[in-house]
Amino acid sequence: MAWYVLYTKPRTEKKVAQRLEEMGVAVYCPLITEIKQWKDRKKKLKSPLFKSYVFIQLKEQERNLVFDVPGVVKYLFWLGKPAIVKDEEIEVIRKWLNGENVDDAKVDCLNEGDHISIKSGVFKNQEAIIREVGKRKMRLILPKLGCTVEVLTKEVV
């Protein structure tokens, strides 16, 4: 069975994933832990890695079942057909989020717009474009995967 990408209403990813699981659909909604700060407190929250997107795995003839779930908007399309995500790509995301095989990274003199090749880790041999460089993190665009990744760094020079 293929993995498809569902587009959801904003901030309904977790609820859509839960309801689809209750229907018996294989769902993957990658979550990251973020620290949100208010005036009086900080709180750790699990939020979706891909805003408004959920990955589902089902047979092609069952694709319309997902529209019974409130919050589902449409399928993501590529070249006129529903976008299909390979099992290996889903596995890469899972491994990356679980921290498996992640090597320490050192950033030296990188600027926005630079094209880089990732030498090790889960995204080994992937080409990336630096979108943003901050003191503690860097945002990379991975064109082959069609996504943006935020990387925490020890120190950006």
C-alpha positions as CSV (number, residue, x, y, z in Angstrom):
1,M,0.0,0.0,0.0
2,A,1.1,3.5,-0.8
3,W,1.6,6.4,1.6
4,Y,-0.5,9.5,0.7
5,V,-0.3,13.0,2.0
6,L,-3.5,14.6,3.4
7,Y,-3.9,18.3,3.7
8,T,-5.9,19.3,6.9
9,K,-7.4,22.4,8.3
10,P,-4.8,24.4,10.4
11,R,-4.1,22.9,13.8
12,T,-6.2,19.8,13.3
13,E,-3.4,17.4,12.4
14,K,-3.4,15.4,15.6
15,K,-7.2,15.2,15.9
16,V,-7.4,14.1,12.2
17,A,-4.7,11.4,12.8
18,Q,-6.5,10.1,15.9
19,R,-9.9,9.8,14.1
20,L,-8.3,8.1,11.1
21,E,-6.6,5.6,13.4
22,E,-10.0,4.9,15.0
23,M,-11.3,4.1,11.5
24,G,-8.5,1.6,11.0
25,V,-6.3,3.7,8.6
26,A,-2.6,3.6,9.0
27,V,-1.6,7.1,9.9
28,Y,1.7,8.9,10.5
29,C,1.7,12.4,11.9
30,P,5.3,13.2,12.9
31,L,5.5,15.3,16.1
32,I,8.2,17.4,17.5
33,T,8.5,18.7,21.1
34,E,8.6,22.5,21.2
35,I,9.0,24.8,24.2
36,K,6.3,27.5,24.1
37,Q,6.8,30.5,26.3
38,W,4.1,32.8,27.7
39,K,4.6,35.7,30.0
40,D,4.2,33.6,33.2
41,R,5.4,30.1,32.1
42,K,7.1,27.8,29.7
43,K,5.5,24.6,28.5
44,K,6.6,21.7,26.4
45,L,4.1,20.9,23.6
46,K,4.1,18.2,20.9
47,S,3.4,19.9,17.6
48,P,3.3,18.5,14.0
49,L,6.6,18.6,12.1
50,F,4.7,19.3,8.9
51,K,1.9,21.9,9.5
52,S,-1.5,20.9,8.0
53,Y,-0.2,17.6,6.7
54,V,-0.7,14.0,7.7
55,F,0.6,10.8,6.0
56,I,-1.8,7.9,5.5
57,Q,-1.4,4.4,4.1
58,L,-4.3,2.8,2.4
59,K,-5.5,1.1,-0.8
60,E,-6.3,3.4,-3.7
61,Q,-9.9,2.3,-3.9
62,E,-10.3,3.3,-0.2
63,R,-9.0,6.9,-0.7
64,N,-12.4,8.6,-0.4
65,L,-13.1,7.2,3.1
66,V,-10.9,9.9,4.7
67,F,-13.3,12.7,3.8
68,D,-15.7,11.4,6.4
69,V,-13.3,12.8,9.0
70,P,-13.8,16.4,10.1
71,G,-10.7,18.5,9.4
72,V,-9.6,16.7,6.2
73,V,-9.4,19.1,3.3
74,K,-7.9,17.3,0.3
75,Y,-5.1,15.1,-0.9
76,L,-1.8,16.7,-1.9
77,F,-1.3,16.3,-5.6
78,W,1.8,16.0,-7.8
79,L,1.6,16.2,-11.6
80,G,-2.2,15.7,-11.5
81,K,-2.1,12.6,-9.3
82,P,-2.2,12.1,-5.6
83,A,1.3,12.5,-4.2
84,I,2.9,9.2,-3.1
85,V,5.5,9.1,-0.4
86,K,7.9,6.1,-0.4
87,D,8.3,3.9,2.6
88,E,12.0,4.8,2.8
89,E,11.2,8.5,3.1
90,I,8.7,7.9,5.9
91,E,11.4,5.7,7.6
92,V,14.0,8.5,7.2
93,I,11.6,10.9,9.0
94,R,11.0,8.4,11.8
95,K,14.7,7.7,12.3
96,W,15.5,11.4,12.3
97,L,12.8,12.2,14.9
98,N,13.9,9.3,17.1
99,G,17.5,10.5,17.0
100,E,18.9,7.3,15.5
101,N,22.3,7.6,13.8
102,V,22.4,11.4,14.3
103,D,26.0,12.6,14.3
104,D,27.1,15.9,15.8
105,A,27.2,18.7,13.3
106,K,29.5,21.6,13.2
107,V,28.6,24.7,11.2
108,D,31.4,26.9,9.8
109,C,30.9,30.1,7.8
110,L,27.6,29.2,6.2
111,N,25.3,31.8,4.8
112,E,21.8,32.0,3.6
113,G,21.4,30.7,0.0
114,D,24.5,28.4,0.2
115,H,24.1,25.0,-1.4
116,I,25.5,22.2,0.8
117,S,25.8,18.4,0.7
118,I,25.0,16.5,3.9
119,K,27.9,14.1,4.6
120,S,26.5,12.0,7.4
121,G,23.4,11.1,9.4
122,V,19.9,10.3,8.3
123,F,20.0,12.8,5.4
124,K,23.4,11.6,4.2
125,N,24.1,12.5,0.5
126,Q,21.1,14.9,0.4
127,E,21.6,18.3,-1.2
128,A,20.3,21.2,0.9
129,I,19.9,25.0,0.6
130,I,20.5,27.1,3.7
131,R,17.4,29.2,4.2
132,E,18.2,30.8,7.5
133,V,21.1,30.8,10.0
134,G,20.6,31.8,13.6
135,K,22.7,31.6,16.7
136,R,21.3,28.2,17.9
137,K,19.6,26.8,14.8
138,M,19.6,26.7,11.1
139,R,16.8,26.1,8.6
140,L,17.6,23.9,5.5
141,I,15.6,23.3,2.4
142,L,15.8,19.7,1.2
143,P,14.6,20.0,-2.5
144,K,14.5,16.3,-3.2
145,L,12.2,15.6,-0.2
146,G,10.3,18.8,-0.7
147,C,10.5,20.0,2.9
148,T,12.3,22.4,5.2
149,V,14.2,21.1,8.2
150,E,15.2,23.1,11.3
151,V,18.5,21.9,12.8
152,L,19.8,22.8,16.2
153,T,23.4,23.6,16.3
154,K,25.9,23.9,19.1
155,E,27.4,27.1,17.7
156,V,27.1,28.9,14.5
157,V,30.2,30.8,13.5
